[in-house]
């Protein structure tokens, strides 16, 4: 390459850098600064907007991080698309045909991604409304299990058999959360019709009170398991049903109920209280 050619290249590049090059640098730098400022603003706004009590500090942090990630990621995508669109003309590229083609492509994609948009919007409301969190036990329509992960598009849930379900948010019509704020240890206890109901209720309440005063159960008990009301809740085919209930820390109600059932069985055996089972009396006709 001769000195004349090098000089021609330099004489072309330097004016281009001083005009178009400087503009491109300012555009990219402006996009970078806008992203940083926008993320700080999003973090501050989200942390003020998300409210929860002091017992849900970890859940509050997870919601904040999820929302910040969603909004900051969306802002970053929009800012850099605009920055590239502003920088391309400085490189001599006409973006008119590109915008027209992108519009047609976007329209085609829009028709094919209606369900995805629905899932994203539904997922945003799931997170904003704090309907459920990771490690909660929920039922999404007829599918029940523990939440393993939540994204903007879907919820990943593992049921009691170990099966993992990937459920798009837009397909869910009903959510039941069994572990939000507290758990309910509620069950029906059936005894034979011949038993003294007042004595049975006294034994049941005694078992609940003793269990609520012993470790490790007392740490997870919010209200003692006791008989609901002043008498039986139902007359069943084989016995009288008595309903008991108590509040527990989220997710601990099932373990507490298992221990409570075991203690009730021991207490009933000790007191001679019969737990009924289906029986049939047969009369032989002569």
BAFI-3210 file (N, C-alpha, C; in Angstrom, 3 decimals, decimal comma, padded with zeros to 6 digits):
// residues 286
n [1|2|3|4|5|6|7|8|9|10|11|12|13|14|15|16|17|18|19|20|21|22|23|24|25|26|27|28|29|30|31|32|33|34|35|36|37|38|39|40|41|42|43|44|45|46|47|48|49|50|51|52|53|54|55|56|57|58|59|60|61|62|63|64|65|66|67|68|69|70|71|72|73|74|75|76|77|78|79|80|81|82|83|84|85|86|87|88|89|90|91|92|93|94|95|96|97|98|99|100|101|102|103|104|105|106|107|108|109|110|111|112|113|114|115|116|117|118|119|120|121|122|123|124|125|126|127|128|129|130|131|132|133|134|135|136|137|138|139|140|141|142|143|144|145|146|147|148|149|150|151|152|153|154|155|156|157|158|159|160|161|162|163|164|165|166|167|168|169|170|171|172|173|174|175|176|177|178|179|180|181|182|183|184|185|186|187|188|189|190|191|192|193|194|195|196|197|198|199|200|201|202|203|204|205|206|207|208|209|210|211|212|213|214|215|216|217|218|219|220|221|222|223|224|225|226|227|228|229|230|231|232|233|234|235|236|237|238|239|240|241|242|243|244|245|246|247|248|249|250|251|252|253|254|255|256|257|258|259|260|261|262|263|264|265|266|267|268|269|270|271|272|273|274|275|276|277|278|279|280|281|282|283|284|285|286]
n.u [000,862|000,662|002,026|000,321|-002,175|-002,538|-002,640|-004,981|-006,888|-006,622|-007,350|-010,001|-011,016|-010,520|-012,166|-014,636|-014,662|-014,645|-017,105|-019,413|-018,419|-017,998|-020,646|-021,728|-020,287|-021,226|-023,932|-023,847|-022,601|-024,506|-026,657|-025,618|-025,315|-027,977|-029,146|-027,920|-028,803|-031,554|-031,873|-031,137|-033,205|-035,399|-034,821|-034,990|-037,675|-039,128|-038,386|-039,574|-042,221|-042,924|-044,420|-044,419|-044,866|-042,740|-042,188|-041,904|-039,546|-037,620|-039,188|-040,068|-037,666|-037,109|-039,247|-038,722|-036,220|-036,942|-038,831|-037,237|-035,351|-036,984|-038,110|-035,777|-034,430|-036,219|-036,125|-033,422|-033,354|-035,078|-033,774|-031,288|-032,107|-033,186|-030,853|-029,187|-030,737|-030,448|-027,728|-027,132|-027,783|-025,647|-023,626|-024,130|-026,222|-029,423|-032,229|-034,875|-036,058|-035,399|-036,928|-039,482|-039,520|-039,139|-041,486|-043,441|-042,518|-042,753|-045,533|-046,333|-045,096|-046,416|-049,045|-048,512|-047,623|-049,489|-050,419|-048,084|-047,657|-049,915|-049,236|-046,968|-048,063|-049,904|-048,088|-046,681|-048,611|-048,932|-046,514|-046,485|-048,766|-048,082|-048,999|-048,086|-045,022|-041,610|-041,124|-043,581|-046,580|-048,930|-052,042|-052,557|-055,137|-056,037|-053,645|-051,361|-048,679|-045,237|-043,755|-041,060|-039,761|-040,266|-040,932|-041,284|-042,939|-043,845|-044,702|-042,868|-043,532|-043,457|-044,977|-046,411|-045,583|-043,183|-043,145|-042,424|-044,007|-044,517|-046,069|-047,719|-048,435|-050,698|-052,564|-053,703|-056,499|-057,329|-055,946|-054,718|-053,276|-051,569|-049,755|-049,340|-048,489|-049,685|-050,362|-053,041|-053,940|-056,138|-058,673|-060,947|-062,119|-063,244|-065,426|-066,880|-070,481|-071,239|-069,606|-068,688|-069,196|-068,366|-066,207|-064,522|-063,923|-062,577|-060,281|-059,147|-058,596|-056,751|-054,604|-053,892|-053,095|-050,904|-049,132|-048,611|-047,002|-044,604|-041,299|-040,289|-042,566|-043,870|-042,502|-043,416|-046,101|-048,836|-051,449|-053,057|-054,042|-057,372|-060,751|-063,321|-065,856|-068,594|-069,372|-070,066|-069,349|-070,600|-072,883|-071,908|-071,945|-070,724|-069,838|-069,437|-068,423|-065,835|-064,570|-061,342|-059,002|-056,142|-053,681|-050,630|-047,108|-046,273|-046,421|-045,840|-048,021|-048,788|-046,898|-047,285|-049,943|-049,646|-048,173|-050,025|-052,194|-051,008|-050,616|-053,266|-054,275|-052,804|-053,729|-056,500|-056,484|-055,472|-057,526|-059,581|-061,271|-063,216|-062,307|-064,263|-065,205|-066,443|-069,232|-071,437|-074,543|-076,008|-079,062|-080,324|-082,867|-085,334]
n.v [-001,190|002,120|005,349|007,339|006,081|005,328|007,852|008,785|007,089|007,772|010,441|010,108|008,591|010,094|012,513|011,163|009,870|012,096|013,147|011,210|009,034|010,065|010,633|008,039|006,979|008,639|007,913|005,174|005,420|007,001|005,190|003,243|004,716|005,482|002,997|002,240|004,272|003,904|001,296|001,688|003,393|001,685|-000,356|001,102|001,980|-000,462|-001,692|000,006|-000,301|-002,986|-004,608|-006,230|-008,213|-008,478|-011,154|-012,226|-011,654|-012,929|-013,850|-011,406|-010,319|-012,113|-011,600|-008,926|-009,110|-010,653|-008,999|-006,727|-007,843|-008,503|-005,982|-004,413|-005,900|-005,670|-002,884|-002,619|-004,048|-002,492|000,040|-000,550|-001,445|000,910|002,447|001,084|001,414|004,163|004,338|002,941|004,527|006,301|004,724|004,550|002,955|002,360|002,403|002,273|000,250|-001,920|-001,432|-001,617|-004,305|-005,486|-004,732|-006,186|-008,782|-008,736|-008,545|-011,012|-012,721|-011,883|-012,874|-015,535|-015,796|-015,276|-016,758|-016,910|-014,246|-013,895|-015,667|-014,367|-011,928|-012,897|-014,152|-011,942|-010,704|-012,719|-012,555|-009,849|-009,720|-011,512|-014,200|-016,811|-018,441|-019,604|-022,831|-022,908|-024,793|-025,590|-025,683|-025,675|-025,227|-028,446|-029,588|-030,355|-029,508|-028,816|-025,661|-025,230|-023,450|-020,178|-018,470|-015,731|-016,739|-019,324|-021,740|-023,982|-027,027|-029,578|-032,615|-034,804|-037,319|-036,965|-036,097|-033,647|-030,703|-028,449|-025,525|-023,252|-019,828|-018,607|-020,605|-021,253|-021,191|-021,188|-020,764|-022,300|-021,774|-023,389|-022,741|-020,071|-017,493|-018,826|-022,208|-024,611|-026,893|-029,140|-031,532|-034,373|-036,327|-039,506|-041,233|-043,982|-044,423|-045,058|-043,794|-041,366|-038,153|-035,700|-036,470|-037,519|-035,202|-033,770|-035,341|-035,115|-032,330|-032,146|-033,643|-032,023|-029,666|-030,564|-031,317|-028,863|-027,706|-028,949|-029,498|-030,628|-029,408|-027,177|-024,995|-024,687|-024,292|-022,152|-021,662|-023,686|-027,040|-027,750|-028,826|-027,932|-025,701|-026,702|-029,289|-032,411|-032,539|-033,933|-036,646|-039,656|-042,691|-044,798|-043,697|-040,917|-037,751|-035,517|-032,334|-030,921|-028,214|-026,104|-023,486|-023,285|-022,787|-021,929|-024,720|-026,653|-027,956|-030,550|-032,363|-031,871|-032,728|-035,477|-036,309|-035,590|-037,312|-039,767|-039,460|-039,147|-041,697|-043,255|-042,061|-042,582|-045,376|-045,730|-044,636|-046,221|-045,557|-046,047|-046,222|-046,069|-048,480|-049,663|-051,708|-054,569|-055,870|-059,001|-060,591|-063,729|-065,396|-067,640]
n.w [000,000|-000,945|000,033|-000,741|-000,918|001,770|002,891|001,700|002,871|005,562|005,420|004,898|007,049|009,402|009,241|009,217|011,700|013,368|012,924|012,361|013,872|016,465|017,148|017,242|019,394|021,451|021,407|022,165|024,657|025,951|025,987|027,697|030,112|030,538|030,955|033,383|035,153|034,885|035,920|038,607|039,382|038,996|040,874|043,294|043,208|043,097|045,522|047,322|046,629|047,025|049,620|052,756|055,762|058,729|059,072|056,624|055,303|053,680|051,568|050,593|049,657|047,546|045,808|045,189|043,859|041,657|040,319|039,819|038,101|035,906|035,057|034,713|032,777|030,626|030,193|029,452|027,025|025,403|025,400|024,147|021,656|020,590|020,642|018,791|016,510|016,179|015,737|013,394|010,991|011,068|010,222|007,623|006,883|005,738|007,627|007,050|005,250|006,895|009,197|008,118|007,298|009,806|011,030|009,589|010,150|012,934|013,182|012,153|013,994|016,263|015,936|016,211|018,791|020,747|022,931|024,441|025,168|026,751|028,826|029,897|030,844|032,741|034,463|035,403|037,027|038,918|040,297|041,109|042,758|044,654|044,839|045,232|046,335|045,871|047,228|048,451|049,119|046,813|044,934|041,604|039,726|039,154|039,810|042,240|044,487|045,480|044,996|042,865|041,174|039,783|036,895|034,556|032,635|033,350|035,942|037,897|039,287|041,747|042,402|044,995|044,252|043,109|040,511|038,088|037,122|034,494|034,272|032,348|033,071|031,983|031,626|034,005|036,071|038,687|041,901|044,780|047,815|050,299|052,215|052,901|054,945|057,249|058,452|058,507|060,852|060,639|061,246|061,281|063,938|064,690|066,870|068,700|069,002|071,549|073,322|075,891|075,076|076,192|077,772|075,802|074,261|076,200|076,541|073,980|073,820|075,873|074,855|072,668|074,008|075,586|073,557|072,327|074,167|074,150|072,850|069,591|068,733|069,775|068,810|066,235|066,479|066,364|067,332|069,743|069,004|069,179|070,107|067,854|068,558|070,745|070,680|068,836|065,283|063,309|062,591|061,702|059,633|061,035|063,413|065,734|064,679|065,493|065,139|064,983|065,249|064,561|064,378|062,538|061,802|058,403|056,219|058,145|059,108|058,309|059,349|062,082|062,377|061,879|064,123|066,062|065,506|066,151|068,909|069,755|069,212|071,061|073,445|073,331|073,410|075,973|077,547|076,884|074,788|071,975|068,595|065,846|063,287|060,136|060,651|060,571|061,367|061,349|061,034|061,504|059,886|060,978]
ca.u [000,000|001,495|001,791|-000,843|-003,371|-002,660|-003,083|-006,391|-007,682|-006,606|-008,131|-011,424|-011,398|-010,507|-013,411|-015,772|-014,615|-014,974|-018,538|-020,258|-017,845|-018,277|-022,070|-021,945|-019,761|-022,162|-025,157|-023,577|-022,360|-025,797|-027,445|-025,038|-025,666|-029,431|-029,412|-027,492|-029,720|-032,864|-031,862|-031,161|-034,562|-036,275|-034,546|-035,526|-039,133|-039,648|-038,189|-040,575|-043,571|-043,189|-044,665|-044,748|-044,554|-041,367|-042,026|-041,744|-038,420|-036,996|-040,121|-040,044|-036,427|-037,238|-040,154|-038,024|-035,200|-037,622|-039,398|-036,127|-034,782|-037,923|-038,214|-034,463|-034,161|-037,057|-035,558|-032,158|-033,656|-035,652|-032,746|-030,266|-032,733|-033,239|-029,475|-028,722|-031,482|-029,873|-026,332|-027,008|-027,662|-024,302|-022,763|-024,565|-027,228|-030,782|-033,019|-036,274|-036,471|-035,292|-038,089|-040,657|-039,444|-039,333|-042,903|-044,162|-042,110|-043,358|-046,954|-046,461|-044,738|-047,464|-050,150|-048,103|-047,182|-050,538|-050,444|-046,899|-047,924|-050,868|-048,497|-046,118|-048,896|-050,410|-046,960|-046,374|-049,571|-048,624|-045,393|-046,878|-049,766|-047,512|-049,955|-047,326|-043,574|-040,832|-041,246|-044,968|-047,360|-050,110|-052,776|-052,856|-056,270|-056,092|-052,275|-050,881|-047,304|-044,361|-043,188|-039,607|-039,247|-041,263|-040,419|-042,353|-043,820|-044,402|-044,384|-042,381|-044,123|-043,194|-046,050|-046,003|-044,982|-041,895|-043,289|-042,264|-044,971|-044,240|-047,417|-047,768|-049,313|-051,944|-053,508|-054,201|-057,707|-057,559|-054,750|-054,949|-051,991|-051,750|-048,648|-049,125|-048,581|-049,856|-050,969|-054,178|-053,956|-057,567|-059,051|-062,118|-061,848|-064,483|-065,490|-068,099|-071,668|-071,398|-068,649|-069,077|-068,647|-067,653|-064,917|-063,697|-063,427|-061,596|-059,040|-058,584|-058,033|-055,576|-053,520|-053,463|-052,401|-049,601|-048,273|-048,231|-046,054|-043,392|-040,460|-040,132|-043,873|-044,297|-041,877|-044,175|-047,518|-049,297|-052,571|-053,168|-055,097|-058,466|-062,040|-064,065|-067,198|-068,891|-069,910|-069,714|-069,604|-071,395|-073,233|-071,537|-072,547|-070,146|-069,461|-069,647|-067,237|-065,488|-063,595|-060,330|-058,203|-055,128|-052,838|-049,211|-046,259|-046,513|-045,768|-045,595|-049,279|-048,915|-046,094|-047,948|-051,126|-049,215|-047,844|-051,271|-052,939|-050,354|-050,890|-054,685|-054,431|-052,303|-054,620|-057,766|-056,234|-055,315|-058,814|-060,588|-062,192|-063,225|-062,330|-065,165|-064,954|-067,711|-069,694|-072,736|-075,238|-076,790|-080,110|-080,627|-084,294|-085,597]
ca.v [000,000|003,308|006,432|008,102|005,337|005,464|009,217|008,894|006,388|008,588|011,650|009,735|008,074|011,125|013,293|010,290|009,680|013,357|013,443|010,042|008,203|010,702|010,447|006,642|006,830|009,299|007,097|003,980|005,847|007,416|003,981|002,620|005,535|005,392|001,683|002,253|005,134|003,261|000,155|002,226|003,894|000,513|-000,993|001,950|001,981|-001,792|-001,961|000,782|-000,750|-004,316|-004,507|-007,475|-008,091|-008,842|-012,606|-012,654|-010,893|-013,677|-013,832|-010,041|-010,170|-012,875|-010,869|-007,728|-009,473|-011,110|-007,842|-005,907|-008,553|-008,401|-004,615|-003,961|-006,594|-005,053|-001,565|-002,802|-004,448|-001,346|001,083|-000,939|-001,472|002,303|002,896|000,490|002,074|005,497|004,240|002,384|005,566|006,886|003,798|004,573|001,911|002,883|001,511|002,275|-001,111|-002,824|-001,207|-002,167|-005,761|-005,860|-004,579|-007,343|-009,951|-008,628|-008,862|-012,468|-013,345|-011,557|-013,817|-016,875|-015,805|-014,734|-017,511|-016,553|-012,930|-014,140|-016,280|-013,345|-010,991|-013,606|-014,351|-010,665|-010,495|-013,699|-012,026|-008,583|-009,965|-012,449|-015,290|-017,904|-018,272|-020,841|-023,693|-022,984|-025,935|-024,994|-026,407|-024,874|-025,994|-029,782|-030,073|-029,897|-029,847|-027,774|-024,793|-025,293|-022,247|-019,330|-017,540|-014,855|-017,479|-020,565|-022,204|-025,361|-027,590|-031,009|-033,181|-035,720|-038,510|-036,585|-035,661|-032,205|-030,143|-027,104|-025,011|-021,845|-019,029|-018,265|-021,731|-021,478|-020,424|-021,161|-021,021|-022,532|-021,769|-023,999|-022,387|-018,631|-016,863|-019,852|-023,464|-025,009|-028,304|-029,405|-032,913|-034,931|-037,524|-040,268|-042,150|-044,793|-043,764|-045,378|-043,057|-040,114|-037,109|-034,694|-037,060|-037,617|-033,863|-033,411|-036,066|-034,522|-031,014|-032,370|-034,057|-030,841|-028,744|-031,140|-031,294|-027,473|-027,281|-029,763|-029,326|-029,440|-029,011|-025,851|-023,962|-024,533|-024,130|-020,783|-021,842|-025,093|-027,845|-027,965|-029,160|-026,789|-025,611|-027,343|-030,637|-033,113|-031,822|-034,727|-038,023|-040,470|-044,026|-045,716|-043,052|-039,482|-037,027|-034,310|-031,563|-030,182|-027,333|-025,252|-022,793|-023,625|-022,086|-022,453|-025,952|-027,602|-028,522|-031,983|-033,072|-031,744|-033,597|-036,878|-036,526|-035,483|-038,567|-040,819|-039,239|-039,424|-043,164|-043,718|-041,562|-043,315|-046,738|-045,653|-044,302|-047,196|-044,917|-046,840|-045,591|-046,986|-048,953|-050,170|-052,988|-054,965|-056,858|-059,904|-061,336|-064,991|-065,694|-069,079]
ca.w [000,000|-001,101|000,979|-001,205|-000,520|003,220|003,150|001,330|003,884|006,787|005,173|004,928|008,363|010,450|009,230|009,578|013,147|014,034|012,747|012,645|014,938|017,754|017,408|017,641|020,751|022,364|021,461|022,969|026,033|026,496|026,265|028,886|031,282|030,740|031,563|034,783|035,903|034,886|036,838|039,968|039,614|039,114|042,164|044,365|043,122|043,441|046,949|048,049|046,281|047,571|051,061|053,457|057,184|059,098|059,039|055,246|054,771|052,593|050,441|050,055|048,886|046,308|044,929|044,721|042,881|040,445|039,630|039,320|036,948|034,776|034,570|034,248|031,516|029,583|029,904|028,734|025,653|024,684|025,231|023,173|020,328|020,138|020,398|017,522|015,426|015,991|015,304|012,040|009,951|011,114|009,487|006,229|006,660|005,733|008,481|006,606|004,855|008,050|010,062|007,437|007,404|011,212|011,337|009,040|010,924|014,268|013,067|012,003|015,272|017,225|015,795|016,660|020,197|021,615|024,184|025,214|025,750|027,839|029,939|030,503|031,598|033,923|035,369|036,035|038,102|039,966|041,083|041,733|043,797|045,629|044,992|045,835|046,265|045,849|048,409|048,893|048,643|046,186|043,904|040,422|039,209|039,761|040,017|043,553|044,798|046,013|043,956|042,767|040,522|039,133|035,900|034,080|031,732|033,874|037,292|037,946|040,498|041,942|043,210|046,057|043,649|042,549|039,128|037,898|036,186|033,978|034,057|031,898|033,928|031,315|031,614|035,367|036,384|040,138|042,715|046,211|048,515|051,620|053,109|052,912|056,256|058,293|058,044|059,329|061,238|060,834|060,941|061,960|064,740|064,842|068,014|068,703|069,548|072,972|074,144|076,544|074,211|076,983|078,162|074,588|073,930|077,222|076,218|072,761|074,146|076,707|073,959|071,911|074,905|075,930|072,374|072,071|075,200|074,038|071,663|068,736|068,188|070,226|067,980|064,992|066,788|066,602|068,261|070,143|068,376|070,114|069,509|067,323|069,119|072,038|070,497|067,595|064,033|062,372|062,914|060,552|059,610|062,014|064,661|065,882|064,240|066,235|064,369|065,734|064,389|065,186|063,397|062,614|060,850|057,049|055,790|059,236|059,592|058,044|060,342|063,383|062,373|062,005|065,534|066,825|065,313|066,926|070,329|069,976|069,251|072,359|074,506|073,261|073,908|077,432|078,146|076,455|073,850|070,741|067,280|065,132|061,936|059,605|061,192|060,061|062,184|060,504|061,741|060,806|059,920|061,124]
c.u [000,902|001,116|000,569|-002,137|-003,611|-003,170|-004,541|-007,306|-007,775|-007,454|-009,635|-011,874|-011,501|-011,757|-014,637|-015,832|-015,048|-016,454|-019,387|-019,728|-018,146|-019,745|-022,366|-021,468|-020,716|-023,459|-024,963|-023,349|-023,663|-026,681|-026,945|-025,443|-027,156|-029,820|-029,067|-028,454|-031,102|-032,925|-031,906|-032,560|-035,536|-036,076|-035,173|-037,048|-039,720|-039,519|-039,143|-041,979|-043,920|-043,272|-044,989|-044,377|-043,170|-041,119|-041,764|-040,601|-037,783|-037,885|-040,135|-038,809|-036,532|-038,144|-039,462|-037,029|-035,840|-038,160|-038,309|-035,511|-035,668|-037,910|-036,875|-034,100|-034,959|-036,519|-034,283|-032,397|-034,161|-034,586|-031,747|-030,840|-032,785|-031,834|-028,941|-029,424|-030,944|-028,455|-026,198|-026,959|-026,294|-023,288|-023,160|-025,596|-028,609|-031,678|-034,488|-036,745|-036,402|-036,501|-039,356|-040,675|-039,677|-040,797|-043,720|-043,827|-042,735|-044,830|-047,170|-046,155|-045,822|-048,639|-049,791|-047,730|-048,228|-050,562|-049,239|-047,075|-048,889|-050,160|-047,640|-046,935|-049,441|-049,293|-046,570|-047,325|-049,359|-047,539|-045,789|-047,826|-049,293|-048,478|-049,306|-045,850|-042,906|-040,920|-042,656|-045,601|-048,684|-050,809|-053,086|-053,886|-056,268|-054,701|-051,721|-049,436|-046,545|-043,732|-041,664|-039,017|-040,417|-040,534|-041,581|-043,346|-044,508|-044,006|-043,949|-042,753|-043,823|-044,271|-045,509|-045,366|-043,633|-041,950|-043,208|-043,235|-044,530|-045,578|-047,346|-048,785|-050,675|-052,970|-054,160|-055,408|-057,952|-056,292|-055,166|-053,596|-052,208|-050,713|-048,355|-049,470|-048,758|-050,444|-052,094|-054,132|-055,394|-057,878|-060,310|-061,708|-063,181|-064,371|-066,829|-069,250|-071,830|-070,528|-069,266|-068,399|-067,857|-066,280|-063,978|-063,106|-062,393|-060,246|-058,359|-057,915|-056,772|-054,369|-052,984|-052,665|-051,006|-048,626|-047,771|-047,211|-044,729|-042,636|-040,414|-041,455|-044,273|-043,688|-042,671|-045,664|-047,841|-050,496|-052,754|-054,298|-056,151|-059,742|-062,735|-065,473|-067,337|-069,426|-069,487|-070,064|-070,486|-071,705|-072,974|-072,165|-072,038|-069,801|-069,787|-068,343|-067,068|-064,367|-062,632|-059,547|-057,218|-054,275|-051,367|-048,418|-046,432|-045,718|-045,540|-046,859|-049,375|-048,095|-046,730|-049,174|-050,750|-048,893|-049,102|-052,101|-052,341|-050,667|-052,354|-054,927|-053,954|-053,247|-055,944|-057,599|-056,142|-056,648|-059,911|-061,628|-062,082|-063,249|-063,118|-064,650|-066,259|-068,038|-071,085|-073,318|-076,157|-077,785|-080,501|-082,118|-084,513|-086,540]
c.v [001,245|004,369|007,246|007,430|005,455|006,851|009,410|008,249|007,223|009,831|011,368|009,358|009,186|011,999|012,453|010,081|010,942|013,711|012,248|009,210|008,754|010,516|009,018|006,408|007,453|008,502|005,879|004,338|006,281|006,221|003,294|003,372|005,433|004,062|001,672|003,071|004,485|002,093|000,623|002,718|002,731|-000,174|-000,208|001,906|000,648|-002,064|-001,149|000,234|-002,092|-004,220|-005,890|-007,297|-008,645|-010,340|-013,109|-011,904|-011,605|-013,677|-012,463|-009,831|-010,902|-012,159|-009,644|-008,072|-009,915|-009,931|-006,942|-006,538|-008,395|-006,992|-004,102|-004,624|-006,009|-003,691|-001,685|-003,159|-003,266|-000,292|000,699|-001,078|-000,056|002,815|002,351|001,145|003,472|005,429|003,761|003,450|006,225|005,996|003,725|003,531|002,535|001,920|001,480|000,895|-002,102|-002,682|-001,772|-003,686|-006,241|-005,746|-005,754|-008,610|-009,935|-008,954|-010,363|-013,191|-013,104|-012,506|-015,193|-016,951|-015,208|-015,431|-017,158|-015,196|-013,061|-014,724|-015,251|-012,370|-011,650|-013,828|-013,075|-010,400|-011,499|-013,165|-010,752|-008,804|-010,952|-013,604|-016,521|-017,670|-019,630|-021,506|-023,689|-024,266|-025,389|-026,021|-025,418|-025,653|-027,368|-030,365|-029,476|-030,331|-028,648|-026,977|-024,891|-024,051|-021,494|-018,425|-016,661|-015,620|-018,673|-020,786|-023,665|-025,939|-029,079|-031,589|-034,202|-037,003|-038,208|-036,117|-034,142|-031,739|-028,725|-026,514|-023,551|-021,055|-018,768|-019,367|-021,963|-020,580|-020,306|-021,553|-021,202|-022,678|-022,256|-023,538|-020,894|-018,066|-017,869|-021,107|-023,820|-026,515|-028,663|-030,839|-033,293|-036,206|-038,222|-041,220|-042,878|-044,058|-043,994|-044,532|-041,789|-038,954|-036,072|-035,201|-037,139|-036,252|-033,394|-034,072|-035,438|-033,181|-031,138|-032,757|-032,858|-029,878|-029,259|-031,054|-029,878|-026,958|-028,019|-029,431|-030,648|-028,852|-027,598|-024,738|-023,686|-024,307|-022,671|-020,771|-023,330|-025,795|-028,186|-028,323|-027,881|-026,798|-026,365|-028,754|-031,243|-032,286|-032,610|-036,104|-038,869|-041,858|-044,909|-045,056|-041,569|-038,768|-035,728|-033,599|-030,829|-029,311|-026,536|-024,632|-023,126|-022,701|-022,718|-023,712|-026,980|-028,329|-030,033|-032,810|-033,028|-032,646|-035,074|-037,211|-036,489|-036,747|-039,691|-040,678|-039,497|-040,921|-043,716|-043,300|-042,315|-044,747|-046,751|-045,424|-045,279|-046,614|-045,640|-045,947|-046,518|-047,398|-049,556|-051,566|-053,298|-056,067|-057,685|-060,669|-062,561|-065,291|-067,196|-069,537]
c.w [000,000|-000,075|000,593|-000,780|000,988|003,574|002,811|002,370|005,158|006,604|005,159|006,344|009,394|010,400|009,635|011,086|013,885|013,903|013,176|013,804|016,326|018,134|017,889|019,074|021,769|022,508|022,359|024,433|026,709|026,840|027,536|030,149|031,582|031,365|033,038|035,640|036,004|035,839|038,288|040,325|039,813|040,461|043,306|044,390|043,561|044,930|047,822|047,838|046,901|049,079|051,609|054,920|057,488|059,065|057,622|054,576|053,583|051,356|049,781|049,194|047,551|045,313|044,345|043,628|041,571|039,642|039,053|038,068|035,717|034,187|034,030|032,924|030,367|029,187|029,083|027,282|024,836|024,392|024,154|021,768|019,752|019,799|019,079|016,344|015,153|015,433|013,862|010,944|009,921|010,407|008,018|005,891|006,772|006,518|008,087|006,192|006,023|008,971|009,437|007,537|008,826|011,609|010,838|009,829|012,318|014,262|012,955|013,313|016,307|017,151|016,341|018,128|021,137|022,961|025,061|025,890|026,923|029,060|030,665|031,353|032,870|034,941|036,095|037,200|039,241|040,882|041,810|042,905|044,852|045,902|045,606|045,584|046,141|047,225|049,003|048,364|048,119|045,305|042,789|039,622|039,901|040,020|041,303|043,764|045,337|044,874|043,998|042,109|039,881|038,158|035,439|033,208|032,377|035,319|037,210|039,303|040,556|042,870|044,206|045,525|043,013|041,107|039,039|036,813|035,789|033,534|033,599|032,715|033,288|031,306|032,970|035,622|037,881|040,879|044,167|046,887|049,948|052,636|053,119|054,281|057,388|057,682|058,996|059,575|061,614|060,434|061,712|062,680|065,002|066,040|067,983|069,381|071,050|073,890|074,756|075,805|075,012|077,395|076,951|074,232|074,938|076,939|074,997|073,065|074,992|075,850|073,178|072,767|075,260|074,762|072,092|073,073|075,123|072,754|070,902|068,251|068,595|069,390|066,701|065,225|067,075|067,544|068,505|069,404|069,427|069,355|069,045|067,915|070,426|071,888|069,180|066,368|063,083|062,972|061,672|060,657|060,736|063,338|064,636|065,527|065,030|065,477|065,297|064,750|065,222|064,101|063,640|061,695|059,472|056,744|056,874|059,670|059,395|059,032|061,722|063,455|062,492|063,466|066,389|066,689|066,141|068,408|070,668|070,067|070,590|073,488|074,507|073,762|075,432|078,136|077,755|075,526|072,509|069,512|066,365|063,772|061,428|060,140|060,638|060,961|061,278|061,359|060,906|060,964|059,998|060,021]
res [x|x|x|x|x|x|x|x|x|x|x|x|x|x|x|x|x|x|x|x|x|x|x|x|x|x|x|x|x|x|x|x|x|x|x|x|x|x|x|x|x|x|x|x|x|x|x|x|x|x|x|x|x|x|x|x|x|x|x|x|x|x|x|x|x|x|x|x|x|x|x|x|x|x|x|x|x|x|x|x|x|x|x|x|x|x|x|x|x|x|x|x|x|x|x|x|x|x|x|x|x|x|x|x|x|x|x|x|x|x|x|x|x|x|x|x|x|x|x|x|x|x|x|x|x|x|x|x|x|x|x|x|x|x|x|x|x|x|x|x|x|x|x|x|x|x|x|x|x|x|x|x|x|x|x|x|x|x|x|x|x|x|x|x|x|x|x|x|x|x|x|x|x|x|x|x|x|x|x|x|x|x|x|x|x|x|x|x|x|x|x|x|x|x|x|x|x|x|x|x|x|x|x|x|x|x|x|x|x|x|x|x|x|x|x|x|x|x|x|x|x|x|x|x|x|x|x|x|x|x|x|x|x|x|x|x|x|x|x|x|x|x|x|x|x|x|x|x|x|x|x|x|x|x|x|x|x|x|x|x|x|x|x|x|x|x|x|x|x|x|x|x|x|x|x|x|x|x|x|x|x|x|x|x|x|x]
***
